[in-house]
Amino acid sequence: MSSKYIAWYRKYRPQTFNDVVGQELIVQSLKNIITSQQYFHAYLFAGSRGTGKTSLAKIFANTLNCQHKRDLLIPCETCIANINNSLDIIEIDAASNNGVKEIRELIENVANLPQNSPYKVYIMDEAHMLTTSAFNAFLKTLEEPPKHVIFILATTEVHKIPLTILSRLQRFNFVKVQIQDVIKRLEFVLQKEAISYEIGALEMVAKLSEGSLRDALSILEQVSTFGNGKLNLSDVETLFGLTSNEKIVEFINSLYAEDIKESLAILKQIFEQGKQTKLFLNSILNLIKNWLIYNIAHSTDLLSNSDIEILDKIKIDKAFAYKLQQIIFETIEKLIYSDNSNSFLEMMVIKIIAKKEESRTVESYANPVSYLPSKIAENTIITNDKQEFDNQKIKINFQRPKDENPFQSQSWKSNISVQIPTPQQSDKPKISTLKKSQEIANFDGQKEGYPSPETTIANNDSQSLIETIDEHFNEQVMENNLSYLAQEEQIEHNSSPILEQNLTNNALDSHLKDYLSVDEVVNLIFLTRDFVSQNKDSSKDVQQKWNQGISTYEYDDEYIDIIRIIKQSKILAFDNSFILLGSKDKSFDSEILDLVQNNSKLQEYLEKIFGDIIHIFAISKNMIEQAKQQIDYYKQSKIEFTVKPLPQPKKKIVNKEDLDKMIFG
């Protein structure tokens, strides 16, 4: 009896087109070829292992050669029974017959007519194994074979076949068999064999097969033998080193709960049971993927009932799920180059829990507050003394208005006016006088503490203010940022006649609307210079918090839209009270400006990552270029510029009266 035993993957090999699983498009194409009687001289069947390439080649050859069939697409029973014994269907193993000698023998035999069929069909399996010389010898015959010959080449590595061969073939790409199709075929086999089974076991076998029906039948046969005529999920897990879904859910929940002791204990059990590390990680990924589908799409159409029962036991949130997937992907990549998988998994656990703690620490800063906007109005007070302009200096003062509306957008609109003094005399008090300023030309900044409320910057030497900023702010590379982001065109502004002398005939981007004036931007730049000169590591600290915030919240539903935009921005200036952003690419100018002015969630996000309320500003590339030109102008004209630090933003509790004003005006 043992001599008659046939392996299941051979016993249940498809015999007709109707038996083929998972290749509906190719089957229909081959049926159409037979129906139309328009046979090409050479075909290529390409695809991964166990998808039916050789089987379908035999079915195609047997169907077109059968002369006593009633249905054009179904061969007779005799031909089906002799499908492996036909004299006119010749199967060649190219892996072992891959030389020029074998190909020359094939060419000699091609001239012989078929024995009892209209066509002689050569099926060349693993065709990519032929040598280059063999392909060259085969080329002419493949291009112009005798009329009674049809070649079918089958391969799993189509990229290894020369293009000169591929161009002479009709190619059919076989796809991996879908899990549901595999399960249906396995159920058919088990019913034929009268073996009881658990549907969960069939699902696991189908996943292990990775789209190969031949592999699925081999695994099924092995497990049924182990179970003595029964197919249980536990047997599949034991034989192939798999971890149960219940154990994986327990592991995921312990990670989310930051229970490192429990997480490492579960890992130890997995190691001791000899489970496959890669399969364990892939099982986690698959479970998390299904959990996300279930919780985002709120649909069970793509899931089985057993999956839903397991997914309901997972107690995590979406942000953690995204972060867990990312870390596991990184771990799988590293495992390829490591022999010590146990240590990698233990480090993975520590990293996941550390990320969770980091995220919680950042979130702990958050408080549901409303923010007072920062708005600074600038009033320029000039003298009325008549003096020679070449020896004069203009002083620009920034002053905060007393009656500020707390519910305006978070910006400080500027109406700076810088004017040239008129010749009239006046008895009014002089606030600042236009005069030579060599005595204050060299500004070194305060040595300790935060800058005073007014810091005067003047420059009378050959080095530009931009270079001075760069000298004090080399870690942030302010100059490089400004140069990189700046473009040729400028946008319209209403700052002063001084700017009109430098910024004329420039293109206007109508879709942009910078809400900061040029002098406000200049003020922010000098604030940054002073702050960084006194806090050497501040730029690294700010950038680290900025990157950490993106990493922590990029998959958080609450901030995902904000992160998408700020990923396209970069920090241009900052101190302990503000951040100034610019876009990496001009196409994102509008989005970043709109985000800063109109998205209330942005301030909440910034408080989470910096632990305090700060002002947030954004400018376009055109405004960056204007600021550079303005600074250069001040340097060339020896203009005195008074720097004003920003007031610290304040929290404000919005009462009902304020809320009514916001809504109804």
C-alpha positions as CSV (number, residue, x, y, z in Angstrom):
1,M,0.0,0.0,0.0
2,S,2.9,2.3,0.8
3,S,4.2,2.0,-2.8
4,K,0.9,3.4,-4.1
5,Y,0.9,6.4,-1.7
6,I,1.2,9.8,-3.6
7,A,2.0,13.1,-2.0
8,W,-1.0,15.4,-1.7
9,Y,0.5,18.1,-3.9
10,R,0.9,15.6,-6.7
11,K,-2.4,13.7,-6.0
12,Y,-4.5,16.9,-6.1
13,R,-2.5,18.6,-8.9
14,P,-5.0,20.3,-11.3
15,Q,-5.9,18.3,-14.5
16,T,-8.2,20.8,-16.3
17,F,-8.6,24.5,-16.5
18,N,-11.5,24.3,-14.0
19,D,-9.1,22.8,-11.3
20,V,-6.7,25.7,-11.5
21,V,-6.8,28.0,-8.4
22,G,-6.0,31.7,-8.3
23,Q,-4.9,32.4,-11.9
24,E,-8.3,33.3,-13.4
25,L,-7.0,35.9,-15.9
26,I,-4.3,33.6,-17.3
27,V,-6.8,30.7,-17.6
28,Q,-9.2,32.8,-19.5
29,S,-6.4,34.0,-21.9
30,L,-5.4,30.4,-22.6
31,K,-9.0,29.4,-23.2
32,N,-9.4,32.2,-25.7
33,I,-6.2,31.1,-27.5
34,I,-7.6,27.5,-27.8
35,T,-11.0,28.7,-28.9
36,S,-9.6,31.0,-31.6
37,Q,-7.1,28.4,-32.7
38,Q,-4.4,31.2,-32.9
39,Y,-1.4,29.6,-31.3
40,F,1.8,31.5,-30.7
41,H,5.0,29.6,-31.2
42,A,6.5,30.4,-27.7
43,Y,5.1,31.3,-24.3
44,L,6.7,32.3,-21.0
45,F,5.0,31.5,-17.7
46,A,6.7,33.6,-14.9
47,G,5.9,33.7,-11.2
48,S,6.8,32.5,-7.8
49,R,7.0,28.9,-6.7
50,G,3.9,26.8,-6.4
51,T,1.5,29.0,-8.3
52,G,0.7,26.5,-11.1
53,K,3.1,27.4,-13.9
54,T,4.1,23.9,-14.9
55,S,0.6,22.4,-14.2
56,L,-1.1,25.0,-16.3
57,A,1.5,24.5,-19.1
58,K,0.6,20.7,-19.2
59,I,-3.2,21.5,-19.1
60,F,-2.8,23.9,-22.0
61,A,-0.7,21.4,-24.0
62,N,-3.0,18.5,-23.2
63,T,-6.2,20.5,-24.1
64,L,-5.0,21.7,-27.5
65,N,-3.6,18.3,-28.4
66,C,-6.7,16.2,-27.5
67,Q,-8.5,15.1,-30.6
68,H,-11.5,13.2,-29.1
69,K,-13.1,15.7,-26.8
70,R,-16.6,16.9,-26.9
71,D,-15.8,20.3,-25.3
72,L,-13.1,22.3,-27.0
73,L,-11.8,23.4,-23.5
74,I,-12.0,20.0,-21.7
75,P,-9.8,17.1,-22.8
76,C,-11.1,13.6,-22.8
77,E,-10.6,11.3,-19.8
78,T,-8.0,9.2,-21.6
79,C,-5.9,12.3,-22.4
80,I,-6.3,13.5,-18.8
81,A,-5.1,10.1,-17.4
82,N,-2.1,10.1,-19.7
83,I,-1.1,13.8,-19.3
84,N,2.3,12.8,-17.9
85,N,2.9,10.0,-20.4
86,S,2.1,11.8,-23.7
87,L,4.8,11.4,-26.4
88,D,4.0,14.8,-27.7
89,I,4.2,16.8,-24.4
90,I,7.9,16.8,-23.5
91,E,9.0,18.3,-20.2
92,I,12.6,19.4,-19.9
93,D,14.3,20.3,-16.6
94,A,16.5,23.2,-17.6
95,A,18.3,23.2,-14.3
96,S,20.0,19.9,-15.1
97,N,20.0,20.2,-18.9
98,N,21.3,23.7,-19.2
99,G,24.2,23.4,-21.6
100,V,24.8,23.9,-25.3
101,K,25.0,20.2,-25.8
102,E,21.4,19.6,-24.5
103,I,20.0,22.5,-26.5
104,R,21.6,21.2,-29.7
105,E,20.0,17.8,-29.1
106,L,16.7,19.6,-28.6
107,I,17.1,21.4,-31.9
108,E,17.7,18.1,-33.7
109,N,14.5,16.6,-32.2
110,V,12.4,19.6,-33.0
111,A,12.3,18.6,-36.7
112,N,10.5,15.3,-35.9
113,L,6.8,15.4,-36.4
114,P,4.4,14.7,-33.4
115,Q,3.3,11.1,-32.9
116,N,-0.4,11.3,-32.6
117,S,-1.2,15.0,-31.9
118,P,-1.4,18.2,-34.0
119,Y,1.4,19.8,-32.0
120,K,4.6,18.8,-30.2
121,V,4.8,20.9,-27.1
122,Y,8.1,21.4,-25.2
123,I,7.8,22.6,-21.6
124,M,11.1,23.9,-20.3
125,D,11.0,24.2,-16.5
126,E,13.4,26.6,-14.7
127,A,14.3,28.1,-18.0
128,H,16.4,30.8,-16.3
129,M,19.0,28.2,-15.4
130,L,20.2,27.9,-19.0
131,T,23.7,29.2,-19.7
132,T,24.3,32.2,-21.9
133,S,25.8,30.0,-24.6
134,A,22.7,27.7,-24.4
135,F,20.4,30.7,-24.8
136,N,22.4,31.9,-27.8
137,A,22.2,28.4,-29.4
138,F,18.4,28.3,-28.7
139,L,17.7,31.8,-30.0
140,K,17.2,31.0,-33.8
141,T,15.1,27.9,-33.2
142,L,12.9,29.8,-30.6
143,E,12.4,32.6,-33.1
144,E,11.4,30.4,-36.1
145,P,10.4,26.9,-34.9
146,P,8.7,24.4,-37.2
147,K,4.9,24.9,-37.5
148,H,4.1,21.8,-35.4
149,V,6.2,23.0,-32.4
150,I,5.2,25.1,-29.4
151,F,7.6,26.1,-26.6
152,I,6.5,26.9,-23.1
153,L,9.2,28.3,-20.8
154,A,8.5,28.4,-17.1
155,T,10.6,30.4,-14.6
156,T,10.6,31.8,-11.1
157,E,13.4,34.4,-11.9
158,V,12.4,36.1,-15.1
159,H,15.0,38.8,-14.7
160,K,17.7,36.2,-15.5
161,I,16.4,35.5,-18.9
162,P,18.1,37.5,-21.7
163,L,16.0,40.3,-23.3
164,T,16.6,38.8,-26.7
165,I,14.7,35.7,-25.5
166,L,12.0,37.6,-23.8
167,S,11.2,39.7,-26.9
168,R,10.4,36.4,-28.8
169,L,7.9,35.1,-26.2
170,Q,4.3,35.8,-25.1
171,R,4.6,36.4,-21.3
172,F,2.1,35.4,-18.6
173,N,2.8,36.6,-15.1
174,F,1.5,34.3,-12.4
175,V,0.4,35.9,-9.1
176,K,0.6,34.4,-5.6
177,V,-2.6,32.6,-4.6
178,Q,-4.8,34.6,-2.3
179,I,-5.3,33.2,1.3
180,Q,-9.0,32.7,0.8
181,D,-8.4,30.7,-2.4
182,V,-5.8,28.6,-0.6
183,I,-8.2,27.9,2.3
184,K,-11.0,26.7,-0.1
185,R,-8.6,24.3,-1.8
186,L,-7.4,23.0,1.5
187,E,-10.9,22.4,2.6
188,F,-11.6,20.5,-0.6
189,V,-8.6,18.2,0.0
190,L,-9.5,17.6,3.7
191,Q,-13.0,16.7,2.8
192,K,-11.7,14.2,0.2
193,E,-9.4,12.7,2.8
194,A,-12.1,12.7,5.5
195,I,-10.0,14.6,8.0
196,S,-11.5,16.9,10.6
197,Y,-10.0,20.4,11.0
198,E,-10.2,23.8,12.7
199,I,-10.7,26.7,10.4
200,G,-8.0,28.6,12.4
201,A,-5.5,25.9,11.5
202,L,-6.3,26.3,7.8
203,E,-5.8,30.0,8.0
204,M,-2.4,29.6,9.6
205,V,-1.4,27.0,7.0
206,A,-2.5,29.4,4.2
207,K,-0.4,32.2,5.8
208,L,2.6,30.0,6.1
209,S,2.4,29.0,2.4
210,E,3.0,32.6,1.4
211,G,0.8,32.2,-1.7
212,S,2.2,28.9,-2.8
213,L,-0.5,26.3,-3.1
214,R,2.0,23.5,-3.4
215,D,3.6,24.6,-0.1
216,A,0.2,24.8,1.5
217,L,-0.6,21.2,0.5
218,S,2.8,20.0,1.8
219,I,2.3,21.7,5.2
220,L,-1.3,20.5,5.4
221,E,-0.1,16.9,4.8
222,Q,2.6,17.2,7.4
223,V,0.3,18.6,10.1
224,S,-2.4,16.1,9.5
225,T,0.1,13.3,9.9
226,F,1.3,14.8,13.2
227,G,-2.3,15.2,14.4
228,N,-3.1,11.6,13.5
229,G,-5.9,12.4,11.2
230,K,-6.9,15.7,12.9
231,L,-5.9,19.3,12.1
232,N,-5.5,21.6,15.1
233,L,-4.2,25.1,15.3
234,S,-2.0,24.1,18.2
235,D,-0.3,21.4,16.1
236,V,0.5,23.9,13.4
237,E,2.0,26.3,16.0
238,T,4.0,23.5,17.6
239,L,5.4,22.1,14.3
240,F,6.4,25.4,12.7
241,G,7.5,27.3,15.8
242,L,4.7,29.8,15.7
243,T,3.4,31.9,18.7
244,S,-0.3,31.8,19.4
245,N,-2.3,35.0,18.9
246,E,-3.3,35.0,22.6
247,K,0.4,35.1,23.6
248,I,1.1,37.9,21.0
249,V,-1.9,39.9,22.3
250,E,-0.5,39.4,25.9
251,F,2.9,40.6,24.7
252,I,1.5,43.7,22.9
253,N,-0.6,44.7,25.9
254,S,2.3,44.4,28.3
255,L,4.4,46.7,26.1
256,Y,1.6,49.2,26.1
257,A,1.3,49.0,29.8
258,E,5.1,49.6,30.0
259,D,5.5,46.3,32.0
260,I,9.0,45.5,31.0
261,K,9.2,42.5,33.4
262,E,6.2,40.8,31.9
263,S,7.3,41.6,28.3
264,L,10.7,40.0,28.9
265,A,9.2,37.0,30.6
266,I,7.0,36.4,27.5
267,L,10.0,36.7,25.3
268,K,11.9,34.2,27.5
269,Q,9.0,31.7,27.1
270,I,9.1,32.2,23.3
271,F,12.9,31.6,23.2
272,E,12.7,28.5,25.4
273,Q,10.0,27.0,23.2
274,G,12.1,27.4,20.1
275,K,9.8,29.8,18.3
276,Q,11.0,31.4,15.1
277,T,11.9,35.0,15.7
278,K,11.0,36.3,12.3
279,L,7.6,34.6,12.3
280,F,6.9,36.0,15.7
281,L,7.6,39.5,14.6
282,N,5.7,39.1,11.4
283,S,2.7,37.8,13.4
284,I,2.8,41.0,15.5
285,L,2.9,43.1,12.4
286,N,0.0,41.2,10.9
287,L,-2.1,41.5,14.1
288,I,-1.3,45.2,14.4
289,K,-2.2,45.8,10.8
290,N,-5.6,44.0,11.3
291,W,-6.2,46.0,14.5
292,L,-5.6,49.3,12.6
293,I,-7.9,48.3,9.8
294,Y,-10.6,47.3,12.3
295,N,-10.3,50.6,14.3
296,I,-9.8,53.0,11.4
297,A,-12.2,51.6,8.8
298,H,-14.6,50.3,11.4
299,S,-15.4,47.4,9.1
300,T,-15.1,43.6,9.5
301,D,-15.4,42.8,5.8
302,L,-11.6,42.2,5.5
303,L,-11.4,40.1,8.7
304,S,-12.6,36.7,9.9
305,N,-14.6,36.1,13.0
306,S,-11.6,34.6,14.8
307,D,-9.6,37.8,14.0
308,I,-12.2,40.0,15.5
309,E,-12.3,38.1,18.7
310,I,-8.5,38.5,19.1
311,L,-8.5,42.1,18.1
312,D,-11.0,43.1,20.7
313,K,-8.5,41.9,23.3
314,I,-5.8,44.3,22.2
315,K,-5.8,47.4,24.5
316,I,-3.6,50.0,22.8
317,D,-4.1,53.3,20.9
318,K,-3.3,54.2,17.3
319,A,-0.2,56.2,18.0
320,F,1.3,53.3,19.9
321,A,0.3,50.9,17.1
322,Y,2.1,53.0,14.5
323,K,5.2,53.4,16.6
324,L,5.3,49.6,17.4
325,Q,5.1,48.8,13.7
326,Q,8.0,51.1,12.9
327,I,10.3,49.7,15.6
328,I,9.5,46.1,14.6
329,F,10.2,46.8,10.9
330,E,13.6,48.2,12.0
331,T,14.3,45.1,14.2
332,I,13.5,42.7,11.3
333,E,15.9,44.5,9.1
334,K,18.7,44.2,11.7
335,L,18.0,40.6,12.3
336,I,19.1,39.8,8.8
337,Y,22.7,40.7,9.7
338,S,22.7,39.2,13.2
339,D,23.1,35.7,14.7
340,N,21.9,36.8,18.2
341,S,18.2,37.4,17.6
342,N,17.3,37.0,21.3
343,S,19.3,40.1,22.3
344,F,17.8,42.1,19.4
345,L,14.3,41.3,20.6
346,E,15.1,42.2,24.2
347,M,16.5,45.5,23.0
348,M,13.4,46.0,20.9
349,V,11.3,45.7,24.1
350,I,13.4,48.2,25.9
351,K,13.2,50.6,23.0
352,I,9.4,50.3,22.6
353,I,8.8,51.0,26.3
354,A,11.3,53.9,26.3
355,K,9.4,55.4,23.3
356,K,6.2,55.0,25.2
357,E,7.6,56.8,28.3
358,E,9.0,59.5,26.1
359,S,5.7,60.1,24.4
360,R,3.9,60.2,27.8
361,T,6.5,62.7,29.1
362,V,5.9,65.0,26.2
363,E,2.2,64.8,26.6
364,S,2.4,65.6,30.3
365,Y,3.2,69.2,29.4
366,A,-0.2,69.7,27.7
367,N,-3.0,71.7,29.4
368,P,-6.2,72.8,27.7
369,V,-5.6,76.5,27.6
370,S,-6.3,79.4,25.3
371,Y,-3.5,81.7,24.3
372,L,-3.0,85.3,24.4
373,P,-1.8,86.4,21.0
374,S,1.3,88.4,20.6
375,K,0.8,91.6,18.7
376,I,3.3,94.4,18.6
377,A,2.6,97.7,17.0
378,E,5.6,99.8,16.0
379,N,5.6,103.6,16.3
380,T,8.5,105.5,14.8
381,I,9.3,108.8,16.5
382,I,11.8,111.0,14.7
383,T,13.5,114.3,15.3
384,N,12.6,117.4,13.4
385,D,16.2,118.8,13.4
386,K,17.7,119.6,10.1
387,Q,20.9,117.6,9.7
388,E,23.0,116.3,6.9
389,F,21.7,112.9,5.9
390,D,25.1,111.3,5.4
391,N,25.9,111.9,9.1
392,Q,22.5,110.8,10.4
393,K,21.2,107.6,11.9
394,I,17.5,106.5,12.0
395,K,16.2,104.8,15.1
396,I,13.3,102.4,14.9
397,N,11.4,101.6,18.1
398,F,9.0,98.8,18.7
399,Q,6.3,99.4,21.3
400,R,3.5,97.1,22.5
401,P,0.0,98.7,22.3
402,K,-1.8,98.9,25.7
403,D,-5.3,98.0,24.5
404,E,-4.6,94.8,22.6
405,N,-7.5,92.6,21.6
406,P,-6.7,89.2,23.1
407,F,-8.8,87.3,20.5
408,Q,-7.1,88.4,17.4
409,S,-5.1,85.8,15.4
410,Q,-1.7,85.0,16.8
411,S,0.4,87.5,14.9
412,W,1.9,90.9,15.5
413,K,1.0,93.1,12.6
414,S,3.4,95.8,11.7
415,N,2.9,99.3,10.4
416,I,6.5,100.4,10.7
417,S,7.2,103.7,9.1
418,V,10.8,104.9,8.6
419,Q,11.0,108.4,7.3
420,I,13.6,110.9,6.4
421,P,13.4,114.0,8.6
422,T,12.0,117.2,7.2
423,P,13.8,120.6,7.4
424,Q,11.2,122.2,9.7
425,Q,12.1,122.9,13.3
426,S,9.9,121.9,16.2
427,D,9.9,122.5,19.9
428,K,8.6,119.0,20.6
429,P,10.8,116.7,22.8
430,K,13.4,114.8,20.9
431,I,13.1,111.0,21.4
432,S,16.0,110.0,19.2
433,T,18.4,112.1,17.3
434,L,19.9,111.4,13.9
435,K,23.6,111.6,14.5
436,K,26.9,109.8,13.8
437,S,27.1,106.6,15.8
438,Q,30.6,105.4,15.6
439,E,30.7,105.1,19.4
440,I,28.0,102.3,19.2
441,A,29.1,100.7,16.0
442,N,30.6,97.7,17.6
443,F,27.9,95.7,19.5
444,D,29.0,92.7,21.4
445,G,25.7,91.9,23.2
446,Q,25.2,91.5,26.9
447,K,27.4,89.0,28.5
448,E,24.9,87.6,31.0
449,G,21.1,87.2,31.2
450,Y,18.5,87.9,28.7
451,P,18.8,91.0,26.5
452,S,17.6,94.2,27.9
453,P,14.3,95.6,26.7
454,E,16.1,97.6,24.1
455,T,19.3,96.5,22.4
456,T,20.7,98.8,19.8
457,I,22.5,97.2,16.9
458,A,24.7,99.3,14.6
459,N,27.4,98.3,12.1
460,N,30.0,100.6,10.8
461,D,32.7,98.1,9.8
462,S,33.1,96.0,6.6
463,Q,31.4,92.9,8.0
464,S,27.6,92.7,7.2
465,L,25.1,92.0,9.8
466,I,24.2,88.7,8.2
467,E,27.8,87.6,8.7
468,T,27.6,88.8,12.3
469,I,24.5,86.7,12.8
470,D,26.2,83.7,11.2
471,E,29.2,84.1,13.5
472,H,27.0,83.9,16.6
473,F,24.6,81.4,15.2
474,N,26.9,78.9,13.3
475,E,25.1,75.8,14.6
476,Q,21.8,76.8,13.2
477,V,23.5,78.1,10.1
478,M,21.2,81.1,9.7
479,E,22.9,82.4,6.7
480,N,22.7,79.1,4.9
481,N,19.0,78.8,5.8
482,L,18.2,82.2,4.4
483,S,20.3,81.7,1.3
484,Y,18.8,78.3,0.6
485,L,15.2,79.4,1.0
486,A,15.4,82.7,-0.7
487,Q,14.1,83.1,-4.3
488,E,14.4,85.8,-6.9
489,E,10.9,87.2,-6.7
490,Q,9.7,89.4,-3.9
491,I,6.3,90.1,-2.5
492,E,4.6,93.4,-2.0
493,H,4.9,95.0,1.5
494,N,4.2,98.4,3.0
495,S,7.1,99.0,5.3
496,S,8.9,102.1,4.3
497,P,10.4,104.3,1.5
498,I,13.7,102.7,2.5
499,L,12.6,99.3,1.3
500,E,11.1,100.8,-1.8
501,Q,14.5,101.9,-2.9
502,N,15.8,98.3,-2.7
503,L,12.7,96.2,-3.6
504,T,11.2,97.5,-6.8
505,N,9.9,95.7,-9.9
506,N,9.6,92.4,-8.2
507,A,7.1,89.7,-8.9
508,L,4.1,89.3,-6.6
509,D,2.8,85.9,-5.4
510,S,-0.9,86.7,-5.0
511,H,-1.6,83.5,-3.1
512,L,0.8,84.4,-0.3
513,K,0.2,86.9,2.4
514,D,3.0,87.5,4.9
515,Y,1.6,88.9,8.1
516,L,5.0,90.0,9.4
517,S,6.7,93.1,8.2
518,V,10.3,93.1,7.1
519,D,11.5,94.9,10.2
520,E,9.6,92.5,12.4
521,V,11.5,89.6,10.8
522,V,14.8,91.5,11.2
523,N,14.0,91.9,14.9
524,L,13.4,88.2,15.3
525,I,16.8,87.5,13.6
526,F,18.7,89.7,16.0
527,L,16.8,88.3,19.0
528,T,18.1,84.9,17.8
529,R,21.6,86.1,17.5
530,D,21.6,87.5,21.1
531,F,20.0,84.4,22.5
532,V,22.3,81.9,20.9
533,S,25.4,84.0,21.8
534,Q,24.5,83.5,25.4
535,N,23.2,79.9,25.1
536,K,25.7,78.0,23.0
537,D,23.8,74.7,23.0
538,S,20.4,76.2,22.4
539,S,20.1,75.4,18.7
540,K,20.9,71.7,19.2
541,D,18.3,71.6,22.1
542,V,15.6,73.3,20.0
543,Q,16.2,71.1,17.0
544,Q,16.3,68.0,19.1
545,K,12.9,68.8,20.6
546,W,11.5,69.7,17.2
547,N,12.6,66.4,15.7
548,Q,11.4,64.5,18.8
549,G,8.0,66.1,18.5
550,I,7.7,65.0,14.9
551,S,8.7,61.5,15.7
552,T,6.4,61.2,18.6
553,Y,3.2,62.7,17.0
554,E,3.5,62.0,13.3
555,Y,1.0,59.1,13.5
556,D,-1.3,60.8,16.1
557,D,-4.7,61.5,14.6
558,E,-4.9,64.8,16.5
559,Y,-1.8,66.2,15.0
560,I,-1.2,64.3,11.8
561,D,-2.2,67.2,9.6
562,I,0.0,69.6,11.4
563,I,3.0,67.2,11.2
564,R,2.5,66.8,7.5
565,I,3.0,70.5,7.0
566,I,5.8,71.2,9.5
567,K,7.8,68.4,8.0
568,Q,8.1,70.7,5.0
569,S,9.4,73.6,7.2
570,K,12.6,74.4,8.9
571,I,13.5,76.7,11.9
572,L,15.0,80.0,10.8
573,A,15.1,81.9,14.1
574,F,14.2,81.3,17.8
575,D,14.7,82.2,21.4
576,N,13.0,81.1,24.6
577,S,9.8,82.9,23.6
578,F,9.3,82.3,19.9
579,I,10.1,80.2,16.8
580,L,10.2,81.5,13.2
581,L,9.6,79.0,10.5
582,G,10.2,79.0,6.7
583,S,9.4,76.4,4.1
584,K,11.9,74.0,2.6
585,D,10.2,74.4,-0.8
586,K,8.4,77.5,-2.0
587,S,5.3,75.4,-3.0
588,F,4.6,74.9,0.7
589,D,4.8,78.6,1.6
590,S,1.0,79.1,1.6
591,E,0.3,76.0,3.7
592,I,2.8,76.9,6.4
593,L,1.6,80.5,6.6
594,D,-2.0,79.3,6.8
595,L,-1.1,76.7,9.5
596,V,0.6,79.3,11.7
597,Q,-2.2,81.9,11.4
598,N,-5.3,79.7,11.5
599,N,-4.6,76.4,13.2
600,S,-5.3,76.6,16.9
601,K,-3.9,73.1,17.5
602,L,-0.4,74.2,16.5
603,Q,0.1,76.2,19.8
604,E,-1.1,73.2,21.7
605,Y,1.3,71.0,19.9
606,L,4.2,73.4,20.5
607,E,3.5,73.5,24.2
608,K,3.7,69.7,24.3
609,I,7.1,69.5,22.7
610,F,8.7,72.5,24.3
611,G,6.9,72.4,27.7
612,D,5.9,76.0,27.6
613,I,3.8,78.5,25.6
614,I,5.8,80.2,22.8
615,H,5.0,82.5,19.9
616,I,5.1,80.8,16.5
617,F,5.7,82.8,13.3
618,A,6.2,81.9,9.6
619,I,7.4,83.7,6.6
620,S,7.7,83.0,2.9
621,K,10.9,82.7,0.9
622,N,10.2,86.2,-0.5
623,M,10.1,87.7,2.9
624,I,13.4,86.0,3.8
625,E,15.1,87.7,0.8
626,Q,13.6,91.0,1.8
627,A,14.9,90.6,5.3
628,K,18.4,90.0,4.0
629,Q,18.2,93.1,1.8
630,Q,16.9,95.1,4.7
631,I,19.8,94.1,7.0
632,D,22.3,94.8,4.2
633,Y,20.7,98.2,3.7
634,Y,20.9,99.0,7.4
635,K,24.6,98.1,7.3
636,Q,25.4,100.2,4.2
637,S,23.4,103.2,5.5
638,K,24.7,102.9,9.0
639,I,21.1,102.9,10.4
640,E,20.6,102.3,14.1
641,F,18.2,99.4,14.8
642,T,16.6,98.9,18.2
643,V,15.9,95.3,19.1
644,K,12.8,94.6,21.1
645,P,12.4,91.2,22.9
646,L,8.9,89.7,22.7
647,P,6.7,89.5,25.8
648,Q,6.2,86.1,27.1
649,P,2.9,84.5,25.9
650,K,0.3,84.1,28.6
651,K,-2.4,81.6,29.3
652,K,-5.9,83.0,29.3
653,I,-9.0,81.3,30.6
654,V,-11.8,82.1,28.2
655,N,-15.0,83.0,30.1
656,K,-18.6,83.1,28.7
657,E,-18.4,86.8,27.9
658,D,-15.2,86.4,25.9
659,L,-16.6,83.4,24.1
660,D,-19.7,85.4,23.1
661,K,-17.4,88.1,21.7
662,M,-15.4,85.6,19.7
663,I,-18.6,84.0,18.2
664,F,-21.0,86.9,17.9
665,G,-18.6,89.9,17.8
